[in-house]
Amino acid sequence: MSADAWQPAQYNRFATERRQPFDELVSLCHPVQGGVIYDLGCGTGALTAELADRLDARVVIGTDSSPAMLAEAAALATDRVRFEPGDLRSFSPSEAPDLILSNAALQWAGDHATVLADWRRQLPPEGQLAVQIPTNGDHPAYLLAAGLGHELADWFPDGPPGLAPDTVQVPEFYAQTLQDLGAREQHVALRVFTHLLDSTASVTEWIKGTSLNRFRVALGDERFAEFEAEYTRRLIAELGDRQPYLFTFKRILFWARF
């Protein structure tokens, strides 16, 4: 997703729900005891800022390619937490990392085997890698958005953008990749998180914080409002008008030490 597509306030509407996978990911990590942590794709930095104390780091460095997200994160910088622009696909650390963590960001990069190999090369002996990736593209809410985009293709001068890059692999792929990269310990899990939203329509608000941004950027705000209204109508017809609505969200979490 292009850097200027992100809207931090919209993304943070479900901050409580979005932090659950992060907390599980951090629970897999060992303390680094005065070491260096990188958080690649740190977003607004709200969760990044906790890592120094939670994992006993000397410094935590959050990187992101979105100027809007980094502007939000800047207020959270301390003597132990800082934020830098950076693309996780071309990670080049200014300090040697003891732990590379990436929470809900790797899905935007292609060729995960190559990206993970590049990250692995930055780690010392006993270095850790911890990653969480959404893999919910088969949920009706996401399929409906992609289908509507194709149905309304003439609204898009450059063609419908699609929903999200299809880059996420099955959990077994990540287990084998970690093995091939020399992991001496690893943990790989497919986890279904359940989020009790106010209503079915709230799913639209959730997806507007991430994947629907592609449509907003392509259409402009006024035309996107029409797209959003039709999307929500179809969403409720498909899933039912429920209050509350149980939104199930699959994610892959993996950790390794080398």
DOKELO-762082 format. One record per residue: residue in three letters; residue number from 1; x, y, z of N, C-alpha, C in turn. Coordinates in nm, 2 decimals. Layout:
REM residues N
aa:i:npx:npy:npz:capx:capy:capz:cpx:cpy:cpz
ala:NUM:X:Y:Z:X:Y:Z:X:Y:Z
...
END
This chain:
REM residues 258
aa:i:npx:npy:npz:capx:capy:capz:cpx:cpy:cpz
met:1:0.09:-0.12:0.00:0.00:0.00:0.00:0.09:0.12:0.00
ser:2:0.05:0.22:-0.08:0.13:0.35:-0.09:0.13:0.42:0.05
ala:3:0.25:0.49:0.08:0.26:0.54:0.21:0.15:0.64:0.24
asp:4:0.11:0.72:0.14:0.01:0.83:0.17:-0.13:0.78:0.18
ala:5:-0.15:0.64:0.17:-0.29:0.59:0.18:-0.33:0.57:0.32
trp:6:-0.24:0.57:0.42:-0.27:0.53:0.55:-0.34:0.65:0.63
gln:7:-0.44:0.62:0.71:-0.51:0.72:0.79:-0.50:0.67:0.94
pro:8:-0.40:0.72:1.02:-0.38:0.67:1.15:-0.51:0.67:1.24
ala:9:-0.59:0.77:1.23:-0.70:0.78:1.32:-0.80:0.66:1.29
gln:10:-0.82:0.64:1.16:-0.91:0.53:1.12:-0.85:0.39:1.17
tyr:11:-0.72:0.37:1.15:-0.66:0.25:1.19:-0.67:0.23:1.34
asn:12:-0.66:0.33:1.41:-0.67:0.32:1.56:-0.81:0.31:1.62
arg:13:-0.91:0.31:1.54:-1.05:0.29:1.59:-1.06:0.16:1.66
phe:14:-0.99:0.06:1.62:-1.00:-0.07:1.68:-0.86:-0.11:1.74
ala:15:-0.81:-0.01:1.81:-0.67:-0.03:1.87:-0.67:-0.15:1.97
thr:16:-0.78:-0.17:2.05:-0.78:-0.28:2.14:-0.78:-0.41:2.08
glu:17:-0.86:-0.43:1.97:-0.86:-0.55:1.90:-0.73:-0.58:1.82
arg:18:-0.68:-0.47:1.77:-0.55:-0.49:1.69:-0.43:-0.53:1.77
arg:19:-0.44:-0.49:1.90:-0.32:-0.52:1.99:-0.32:-0.67:2.03
gln:20:-0.43:-0.74:2.02:-0.43:-0.88:2.07:-0.32:-0.96:2.00
pro:21:-0.31:-0.96:1.87:-0.21:-1.04:1.81:-0.07:-1.00:1.84
phe:22:-0.05:-0.87:1.86:0.08:-0.81:1.90:0.12:-0.87:2.04
asp:23:0.02:-0.87:2.13:0.06:-0.92:2.27:0.10:-1.07:2.26
glu:24:0.03:-1.14:2.18:0.07:-1.29:2.17:0.20:-1.30:2.10
leu:25:0.23:-1.22:2.00:0.36:-1.22:1.94:0.47:-1.19:2.04
val:26:0.46:-1.08:2.11:0.56:-1.04:2.21:0.58:-1.15:2.32
ser:27:0.47:-1.22:2.35:0.48:-1.33:2.45:0.57:-1.44:2.41
leu:28:0.59:-1.46:2.28:0.68:-1.56:2.22:0.83:-1.52:2.24
cys:29:0.85:-1.40:2.25:0.99:-1.35:2.25:1.06:-1.36:2.38
his:30:1.19:-1.38:2.38:1.27:-1.38:2.50:1.33:-1.24:2.52
pro:31:1.34:-1.19:2.65:1.40:-1.06:2.67:1.54:-1.05:2.61
val:32:1.57:-0.93:2.56:1.70:-0.91:2.50:1.80:-0.85:2.59
gln:33:1.76:-0.81:2.71:1.86:-0.77:2.82:1.96:-0.67:2.77
gly:34:1.91:-0.55:2.75:2.00:-0.44:2.71:2.03:-0.43:2.56
gly:35:1.96:-0.51:2.48:1.99:-0.52:2.34:1.91:-0.42:2.26
val:36:1.90:-0.45:2.13:1.84:-0.36:2.03:1.72:-0.44:1.96
ile:37:1.61:-0.37:1.96:1.49:-0.43:1.89:1.45:-0.34:1.77
tyr:38:1.42:-0.40:1.66:1.36:-0.32:1.55:1.22:-0.37:1.53
asp:39:1.13:-0.28:1.51:0.99:-0.31:1.48:0.96:-0.26:1.34
leu:40:0.96:-0.35:1.25:0.94:-0.31:1.10:0.80:-0.30:1.06
gly:41:0.76:-0.19:1.01:0.62:-0.16:0.99:0.55:-0.12:1.12
cys:42:0.61:-0.02:1.19:0.56:0.01:1.32:0.43:0.08:1.33
gly:43:0.38:0.14:1.22:0.26:0.21:1.22:0.27:0.33:1.31
thr:44:0.16:0.35:1.39:0.16:0.47:1.48:0.25:0.46:1.60
gly:45:0.32:0.35:1.62:0.42:0.34:1.72:0.36:0.31:1.86
ala:46:0.23:0.31:1.88:0.17:0.29:2.01:0.21:0.16:2.08
leu:47:0.22:0.06:2.00:0.27:-0.07:2.05:0.42:-0.08:2.06
thr:48:0.49:-0.02:1.96:0.63:-0.02:1.96:0.69:0.04:2.09
ala:49:0.62:0.14:2.14:0.68:0.21:2.25:0.68:0.13:2.38
glu:50:0.60:0.02:2.38:0.60:-0.07:2.50:0.71:-0.17:2.50
leu:51:0.78:-0.19:2.39:0.87:-0.30:2.38:1.00:-0.29:2.46
ala:52:1.04:-0.17:2.48:1.16:-0.14:2.56:1.15:-0.20:2.70
asp:53:1.04:-0.17:2.77:1.02:-0.22:2.90:0.98:-0.37:2.90
arg:54:0.89:-0.41:2.81:0.84:-0.55:2.81:0.95:-0.65:2.78
leu:55:1.05:-0.61:2.70:1.16:-0.71:2.66:1.30:-0.66:2.70
asp:56:1.30:-0.56:2.79:1.43:-0.52:2.86:1.53:-0.47:2.76
ala:57:1.49:-0.39:2.66:1.58:-0.35:2.55:1.65:-0.22:2.59
arg:58:1.77:-0.20:2.54:1.84:-0.07:2.55:1.77:0.03:2.46
val:59:1.74:-0.01:2.34:1.67:0.08:2.25:1.58:0.00:2.16
val:60:1.47:0.06:2.12:1.37:0.01:2.03:1.36:0.11:1.91
ile:61:1.37:0.06:1.79:1.37:0.14:1.67:1.25:0.10:1.58
gly:62:1.15:0.18:1.57:1.04:0.15:1.48:1.06:0.21:1.35
thr:63:1.04:0.14:1.24:1.05:0.19:1.11:0.91:0.17:1.03
asp:64:0.89:0.27:0.94:0.76:0.26:0.86:0.79:0.34:0.74
ser:65:0.72:0.30:0.63:0.73:0.38:0.50:0.62:0.48:0.49
ser:66:0.53:0.49:0.59:0.42:0.59:0.58:0.46:0.72:0.66
pro:67:0.47:0.83:0.59:0.49:0.96:0.67:0.38:0.99:0.77
ala:68:0.26:0.96:0.73:0.15:0.98:0.82:0.16:0.90:0.95
met:69:0.19:0.78:0.94:0.21:0.69:1.06:0.33:0.74:1.14
leu:70:0.44:0.78:1.08:0.56:0.82:1.15:0.53:0.95:1.22
ala:71:0.45:1.04:1.16:0.42:1.17:1.22:0.34:1.14:1.35
glu:72:0.25:1.04:1.35:0.18:1.00:1.47:0.27:0.94:1.58
ala:73:0.37:0.86:1.53:0.46:0.80:1.62:0.56:0.89:1.69
ala:74:0.59:1.00:1.63:0.70:1.09:1.67:0.67:1.13:1.82
ala:75:0.55:1.15:1.86:0.52:1.20:1.99:0.56:1.10:2.10
leu:76:0.58:0.97:2.06:0.60:0.86:2.15:0.75:0.83:2.17
ala:77:0.84:0.91:2.10:0.98:0.89:2.10:1.04:0.92:2.24
thr:78:1.13:0.84:2.29:1.20:0.87:2.42:1.35:0.84:2.40
asp:79:1.42:0.84:2.51:1.56:0.81:2.50:1.58:0.66:2.47
arg:80:1.48:0.58:2.48:1.49:0.43:2.45:1.41:0.39:2.33
val:81:1.33:0.48:2.28:1.24:0.45:2.16:1.25:0.56:2.06
arg:82:1.29:0.52:1.94:1.29:0.62:1.83:1.23:0.56:1.70
phe:83:1.20:0.65:1.61:1.13:0.61:1.49:1.20:0.66:1.37
glu:84:1.21:0.58:1.26:1.28:0.62:1.14:1.20:0.57:1.02
pro:85:1.21:0.65:0.91:1.15:0.60:0.78:1.23:0.48:0.73
gly:86:1.16:0.38:0.68:1.22:0.26:0.62:1.12:0.17:0.56
asp:87:1.17:0.10:0.46:1.09:0.00:0.39:1.13:-0.14:0.44
leu:88:1.04:-0.22:0.49:1.08:-0.35:0.54:1.13:-0.44:0.43
arg:89:1.11:-0.41:0.30:1.16:-0.49:0.20:1.31:-0.47:0.17
ser:90:1.36:-0.36:0.22:1.50:-0.33:0.21:1.56:-0.28:0.34
phe:91:1.54:-0.36:0.44:1.58:-0.33:0.58:1.73:-0.32:0.59
ser:92:1.78:-0.20:0.64:1.92:-0.18:0.66:1.94:-0.11:0.79
pro:93:1.97:-0.19:0.90:1.97:-0.13:1.03:2.09:-0.04:1.06
ser:94:2.06:0.06:1.13:2.17:0.15:1.17:2.24:0.10:1.30
glu:95:2.18:0.01:1.37:2.24:-0.06:1.48:2.21:-0.21:1.47
ala:96:2.30:-0.29:1.51:2.29:-0.44:1.50:2.17:-0.48:1.59
pro:97:2.07:-0.55:1.53:1.95:-0.59:1.61:1.97:-0.72:1.68
asp:98:1.91:-0.73:1.80:1.91:-0.86:1.87:1.77:-0.93:1.84
leu:99:1.67:-0.85:1.81:1.54:-0.90:1.78:1.48:-0.81:1.67
ile:100:1.44:-0.88:1.56:1.36:-0.81:1.46:1.22:-0.86:1.47
leu:101:1.13:-0.76:1.49:0.98:-0.79:1.51:0.91:-0.72:1.40
ser:102:0.81:-0.79:1.34:0.72:-0.72:1.25:0.57:-0.77:1.27
asn:103:0.49:-0.67:1.30:0.35:-0.71:1.34:0.25:-0.65:1.23
ala:104:0.19:-0.74:1.16:0.09:-0.71:1.06:0.14:-0.61:0.95
ala:105:0.26:-0.64:0.89:0.32:-0.56:0.79:0.38:-0.64:0.68
leu:106:0.43:-0.76:0.70:0.50:-0.84:0.60:0.40:-0.87:0.48
gln:107:0.27:-0.87:0.50:0.18:-0.91:0.40:0.19:-0.81:0.28
trp:108:0.24:-0.69:0.30:0.25:-0.59:0.20:0.37:-0.61:0.11
ala:109:0.46:-0.70:0.15:0.58:-0.73:0.07:0.56:-0.86:-0.01
gly:110:0.62:-0.87:-0.12:0.62:-1.00:-0.20:0.75:-1.08:-0.16
asp:111:0.75:-1.21:-0.21:0.86:-1.30:-0.19:0.91:-1.30:-0.05
his:112:0.83:-1.36:0.04:0.86:-1.36:0.18:0.98:-1.44:0.21
ala:113:1.01:-1.54:0.14:1.14:-1.62:0.16:1.26:-1.53:0.15
thr:114:1.26:-1.44:0.05:1.37:-1.35:0.03:1.38:-1.25:0.13
val:115:1.26:-1.19:0.17:1.26:-1.09:0.27:1.31:-1.14:0.41
leu:116:1.26:-1.26:0.44:1.30:-1.32:0.57:1.45:-1.36:0.57
ala:117:1.50:-1.40:0.46:1.64:-1.43:0.45:1.72:-1.30:0.47
asp:118:1.68:-1.19:0.41:1.75:-1.07:0.43:1.75:-1.03:0.58
trp:119:1.63:-1.04:0.65:1.63:-1.01:0.79:1.72:-1.10:0.87
arg:120:1.72:-1.23:0.84:1.80:-1.33:0.91:1.95:-1.29:0.90
arg:121:1.99:-1.24:0.79:2.13:-1.20:0.78:2.17:-1.08:0.87
gln:122:2.08:-1.01:0.92:2.11:-0.90:1.00:2.12:-0.94:1.15
leu:123:2.09:-1.06:1.18:2.08:-1.11:1.32:2.21:-1.18:1.36
pro:124:2.25:-1.16:1.49:2.37:-1.23:1.54:2.33:-1.37:1.59
pro:125:2.43:-1.45:1.63:2.40:-1.57:1.70:2.31:-1.54:1.82
glu:126:2.21:-1.62:1.85:2.10:-1.60:1.95:2.00:-1.49:1.91
gly:127:2.02:-1.43:1.79:1.92:-1.33:1.75:1.78:-1.40:1.73
gln:128:1.68:-1.31:1.75:1.54:-1.36:1.73:1.47:-1.29:1.62
leu:129:1.37:-1.36:1.56:1.28:-1.30:1.46:1.14:-1.34:1.50
ala:130:1.05:-1.23:1.50:0.91:-1.25:1.55:0.82:-1.18:1.45
val:131:0.73:-1.25:1.39:0.64:-1.20:1.28:0.50:-1.24:1.30
gln:132:0.41:-1.15:1.28:0.26:-1.17:1.27:0.21:-1.12:1.14
ile:133:0.13:-1.21:1.07:0.08:-1.18:0.94:-0.07:-1.21:0.93
pro:134:-0.15:-1.11:0.90:-0.29:-1.14:0.87:-0.31:-1.24:0.75
thr:135:-0.40:-1.33:0.76:-0.43:-1.42:0.65:-0.58:-1.44:0.65
asn:136:-0.65:-1.33:0.63:-0.80:-1.34:0.64:-0.87:-1.30:0.51
gly:137:-0.79:-1.32:0.40:-0.84:-1.28:0.27:-0.96:-1.36:0.22
asp:138:-0.98:-1.48:0.28:-1.10:-1.56:0.24:-1.23:-1.53:0.32
his:139:-1.22:-1.43:0.41:-1.34:-1.39:0.48:-1.43:-1.32:0.39
pro:140:-1.56:-1.34:0.40:-1.66:-1.27:0.31:-1.64:-1.12:0.30
ala:141:-1.61:-1.06:0.41:-1.59:-0.91:0.40:-1.49:-0.87:0.30
tyr:142:-1.38:-0.94:0.29:-1.27:-0.91:0.20:-1.31:-0.95:0.06
leu:143:-1.37:-1.07:0.04:-1.41:-1.11:-0.09:-1.51:-1.02:-0.15
leu:144:-1.60:-0.97:-0.07:-1.70:-0.88:-0.12:-1.64:-0.75:-0.17
ala:145:-1.54:-0.69:-0.11:-1.48:-0.57:-0.15:-1.41:-0.59:-0.28
ala:146:-1.34:-0.70:-0.30:-1.27:-0.73:-0.42:-1.37:-0.75:-0.54
gly:147:-1.48:-0.82:-0.51:-1.58:-0.85:-0.61:-1.65:-0.72:-0.65
leu:148:-1.68:-0.63:-0.56:-1.75:-0.50:-0.59:-1.65:-0.42:-0.68
gly:149:-1.53:-0.42:-0.64:-1.43:-0.34:-0.72:-1.43:-0.38:-0.87
his:150:-1.43:-0.51:-0.89:-1.43:-0.56:-1.03:-1.57:-0.53:-1.10
glu:151:-1.68:-0.54:-1.02:-1.81:-0.51:-1.08:-1.82:-0.37:-1.12
leu:152:-1.76:-0.28:-1.05:-1.76:-0.13:-1.08:-1.63:-0.09:-1.14
ala:153:-1.57:-0.17:-1.22:-1.44:-0.14:-1.28:-1.44:-0.01:-1.36
asp:154:-1.55:0.03:-1.42:-1.55:0.15:-1.49:-1.54:0.28:-1.40
trp:155:-1.55:0.26:-1.27:-1.53:0.37:-1.18:-1.38:0.41:-1.16
phe:156:-1.30:0.31:-1.20:-1.15:0.32:-1.18:-1.08:0.35:-1.31
pro:157:-1.02:0.47:-1.33:-0.95:0.50:-1.45:-0.84:0.40:-1.48
asp:158:-0.77:0.35:-1.38:-0.66:0.26:-1.40:-0.70:0.12:-1.37
gly:159:-0.83:0.09:-1.36:-0.87:-0.04:-1.33:-0.89:-0.06:-1.18
pro:160:-0.97:-0.15:-1.13:-0.99:-0.17:-0.99:-0.86:-0.22:-0.92
pro:161:-0.83:-0.16:-0.80:-0.70:-0.19:-0.74:-0.69:-0.33:-0.68
gly:162:-0.80:-0.41:-0.67:-0.79:-0.53:-0.59:-0.79:-0.50:-0.44
leu:163:-0.78:-0.60:-0.36:-0.80:-0.57:-0.22:-0.66:-0.57:-0.15
ala:164:-0.58:-0.67:-0.16:-0.45:-0.67:-0.10:-0.37:-0.77:-0.18
pro:165:-0.23:-0.75:-0.17:-0.15:-0.85:-0.24:-0.16:-0.99:-0.19
asp:166:-0.16:-1.08:-0.28:-0.18:-1.22:-0.23:-0.04:-1.28:-0.21
thr:167:0.02:-1.24:-0.10:0.16:-1.28:-0.07:0.17:-1.38:0.05
val:168:0.07:-1.39:0.13:0.08:-1.47:0.25:0.07:-1.62:0.22
gln:169:0.17:-1.70:0.27:0.18:-1.84:0.25:0.11:-1.92:0.36
val:170:0.10:-2.05:0.35:0.05:-2.13:0.45:0.15:-2.14:0.57
pro:171:0.11:-2.17:0.69:0.20:-2.18:0.80:0.32:-2.27:0.78
glu:172:0.30:-2.38:0.71:0.41:-2.48:0.69:0.52:-2.41:0.61
phe:173:0.49:-2.32:0.52:0.59:-2.25:0.44:0.69:-2.18:0.54
tyr:174:0.63:-2.11:0.64:0.71:-2.03:0.73:0.80:-2.12:0.82
ala:175:0.74:-2.24:0.86:0.82:-2.33:0.94:0.94:-2.38:0.86
gln:176:0.92:-2.42:0.73:1.03:-2.47:0.65:1.13:-2.36:0.62
thr:177:1.08:-2.24:0.60:1.17:-2.12:0.57:1.26:-2.10:0.69
leu:178:1.20:-2.10:0.81:1.28:-2.08:0.93:1.39:-2.19:0.95
gln:179:1.34:-2.31:0.92:1.44:-2.42:0.93:1.55:-2.40:0.83
asp:180:1.52:-2.36:0.71:1.62:-2.34:0.60:1.72:-2.23:0.64
leu:181:1.67:-2.13:0.72:1.75:-2.02:0.75:1.83:-2.05:0.88
gly:182:1.82:-2.17:0.93:1.91:-2.21:1.04:1.85:-2.19:1.18
ala:183:1.72:-2.18:1.19:1.66:-2.17:1.33:1.69:-2.29:1.41
arg:184:1.73:-2.26:1.54:1.75:-2.37:1.63:1.63:-2.39:1.72
glu:185:1.55:-2.29:1.73:1.42:-2.30:1.79:1.32:-2.22:1.71
gln:186:1.20:-2.28:1.70:1.09:-2.20:1.63:0.96:-2.23:1.68
his:187:0.86:-2.14:1.66:0.72:-2.16:1.69:0.64:-2.10:1.58
val:188:0.55:-2.18:1.52:0.47:-2.13:1.41:0.32:-2.17:1.45
ala:189:0.23:-2.07:1.44:0.09:-2.10:1.47:0.00:-2.03:1.38
leu:190:-0.12:-2.09:1.35:-0.23:-2.02:1.28:-0.33:-2.00:1.39
arg:191:-0.37:-1.88:1.41:-0.45:-1.84:1.53:-0.58:-1.76:1.48
val:192:-0.69:-1.80:1.52:-0.82:-1.73:1.49:-0.85:-1.64:1.61
phe:193:-0.84:-1.51:1.59:-0.88:-1.41:1.69:-1.03:-1.37:1.67
thr:194:-1.10:-1.36:1.77:-1.24:-1.32:1.77:-1.26:-1.18:1.82
his:195:-1.32:-1.09:1.74:-1.35:-0.96:1.78:-1.50:-0.93:1.78
leu:196:-1.55:-0.89:1.89:-1.69:-0.87:1.90:-1.72:-0.72:1.87
leu:197:-1.76:-0.69:1.75:-1.78:-0.55:1.70:-1.93:-0.51:1.73
asp:198:-1.95:-0.38:1.73:-2.09:-0.33:1.77:-2.19:-0.39:1.67
ser:199:-2.16:-0.40:1.55:-2.26:-0.45:1.45:-2.19:-0.50:1.32
thr:200:-2.26:-0.56:1.23:-2.20:-0.60:1.11:-2.15:-0.48:1.03
ala:201:-2.21:-0.37:1.04:-2.16:-0.25:0.96:-2.03:-0.21:1.02
ser:202:-1.99:-0.24:1.14:-1.86:-0.20:1.20:-1.75:-0.27:1.12
val:203:-1.78:-0.38:1.05:-1.67:-0.44:0.98:-1.62:-0.35:0.87
thr:204:-1.71:-0.27:0.81:-1.66:-0.17:0.71:-1.56:-0.07:0.78
glu:205:-1.59:-0.03:0.90:-1.50:0.06:0.96:-1.36:0.00:0.99
trp:206:-1.36:-0.13:1.02:-1.24:-0.21:1.04:-1.16:-0.21:0.91
ile:207:-1.22:-0.25:0.81:-1.15:-0.27:0.68:-1.10:-0.13:0.62
lys:208:-1.18:-0.02:0.65:-1.14:0.11:0.61:-1.00:0.15:0.66
gly:209:-0.97:0.09:0.78:-0.84:0.12:0.84:-0.72:0.06:0.77
thr:210:-0.75:-0.04:0.68:-0.64:-0.11:0.61:-0.67:-0.12:0.46
ser:211:-0.73:-0.24:0.43:-0.74:-0.27:0.29:-0.83:-0.19:0.20
leu:212:-0.94:-0.13:0.25:-1.02:-0.05:0.17:-0.96:0.09:0.14
asn:213:-0.85:0.12:0.20:-0.78:0.24:0.16:-0.73:0.24:0.02
arg:214:-0.71:0.12:-0.04:-0.67:0.11:-0.18:-0.78:0.17:-0.27
phe:215:-0.91:0.14:-0.23:-1.02:0.19:-0.31:-1.04:0.34:-0.29
arg:216:-1.02:0.39:-0.16:-1.04:0.53:-0.13:-0.94:0.61:-0.21
val:217:-0.81:0.57:-0.21:-0.71:0.64:-0.29:-0.74:0.64:-0.44
ala:218:-0.79:0.53:-0.49:-0.82:0.52:-0.63:-0.94:0.60:-0.67
leu:219:-1.04:0.61:-0.59:-1.16:0.68:-0.62:-1.17:0.82:-0.58
gly:220:-1.10:0.87:-0.48:-1.12:1.00:-0.42:-1.23:0.99:-0.32
asp:221:-1.24:1.08:-0.22:-1.32:1.07:-0.11:-1.47:1.07:-0.15
glu:222:-1.51:1.15:-0.24:-1.66:1.16:-0.28:-1.71:1.03:-0.34
arg:223:-1.64:0.98:-0.44:-1.68:0.86:-0.50:-1.67:0.74:-0.41
phe:224:-1.56:0.74:-0.33:-1.55:0.63:-0.23:-1.66:0.62:-0.14
ala:225:-1.72:0.74:-0.10:-1.84:0.73:-0.01:-1.95:0.65:-0.07
glu:226:-1.97:0.66:-0.21:-2.07:0.58:-0.28:-2.03:0.43:-0.27
phe:227:-1.90:0.41:-0.30:-1.85:0.27:-0.30:-1.87:0.21:-0.16
glu:228:-1.84:0.29:-0.05:-1.85:0.24:0.08:-2.00:0.20:0.12
ala:229:-2.09:0.29:0.08:-2.23:0.27:0.11:-2.28:0.14:0.04
glu:230:-2.24:0.12:-0.08:-2.29:-0.01:-0.15:-2.22:-0.13:-0.09
tyr:231:-2.09:-0.11:-0.06:-2.02:-0.22:0.01:-2.09:-0.26:0.14
thr:232:-2.12:-0.17:0.22:-2.18:-0.20:0.35:-2.32:-0.26:0.33
arg:233:-2.40:-0.21:0.23:-2.53:-0.27:0.21:-2.51:-0.42:0.17
arg:234:-2.42:-0.45:0.09:-2.39:-0.59:0.05:-2.34:-0.68:0.16
leu:235:-2.25:-0.61:0.24:-2.20:-0.68:0.36:-2.31:-0.73:0.45
ile:236:-2.40:-0.64:0.48:-2.51:-0.68:0.57:-2.60:-0.78:0.51
ala:237:-2.62:-0.77:0.38:-2.70:-0.87:0.31:-2.64:-1.01:0.32
glu:238:-2.50:-1.01:0.31:-2.43:-1.14:0.31:-2.42:-1.20:0.45
leu:239:-2.38:-1.11:0.55:-2.35:-1.16:0.68:-2.47:-1.15:0.78
gly:240:-2.57:-1.07:0.74:-2.68:-1.05:0.83:-2.66:-0.92:0.91
asp:241:-2.77:-0.86:0.95:-2.76:-0.74:1.03:-2.75:-0.77:1.18
arg:242:-2.64:-0.80:1.23:-2.62:-0.85:1.37:-2.56:-0.74:1.46
gln:243:-2.62:-0.74:1.58:-2.57:-0.65:1.68:-2.56:-0.72:1.81
pro:244:-2.44:-0.76:1.86:-2.31:-0.73:1.80:-2.28:-0.84:1.69
tyr:245:-2.16:-0.82:1.62:-2.12:-0.91:1.52:-1.98:-0.97:1.56
leu:246:-1.97:-1.10:1.55:-1.84:-1.16:1.58:-1.76:-1.17:1.46
phe:247:-1.66:-1.09:1.46:-1.56:-1.08:1.34:-1.45:-1.17:1.37
thr:248:-1.44:-1.28:1.29:-1.32:-1.38:1.31:-1.21:-1.33:1.22
phe:249:-1.09:-1.34:1.27:-0.97:-1.29:1.20:-0.86:-1.39:1.21
lys:250:-0.81:-1.45:1.10:-0.70:-1.55:1.11:-0.57:-1.47:1.09
arg:251:-0.47:-1.52:1.17:-0.34:-1.46:1.16:-0.24:-1.57:1.18
ile:252:-0.12:-1.56:1.11:-0.01:-1.65:1.13:0.09:-1.58:1.22
leu:253:0.13:-1.64:1.33:0.24:-1.59:1.42:0.36:-1.69:1.41
phe:254:0.48:-1.63:1.40:0.59:-1.72:1.41:0.71:-1.65:1.47
trp:255:0.79:-1.73:1.54:0.91:-1.68:1.62:1.02:-1.78:1.60
ala:256:1.14:-1.73:1.59:1.26:-1.82:1.58:1.37:-1.76:1.65
arg:257:1.46:-1.84:1.70:1.59:-1.80:1.75:1.70:-1.88:1.67
phe:258:1.81:-1.81:1.63:1.91:-1.87:1.54:2.04:-1.90:1.61
END
